[in-house]
Amino acid sequence: MSQVTITVNNMSCSHCSGMVKKTLENIAGISDVAVDLSGKKASFSVTEDSLVDKAVTAVTDAGYPASR
């Protein structure tokens, strides 16, 4: 497992950060999710590197543009 941090834009409240956290937790192979609202970042552990791209896509599709 490796720890990853991505940038997440358009988060403005605790509901937003909660949605990002839930979106990431619903992806198999991702765990230990922590979202930093003020820092516009999300950190999590992945079992394989390809999950990072999947996470970025899922968070972006949820309305919060994300990038590595």
Summary of the structure (lengths in Angstrom):
residues: 68
radius of gyration: 10.4
end to end distance: 17.2
largest distance: 30.0
contacts: 195
relative contact order: 0.31
helix: 35%
strand: 32%
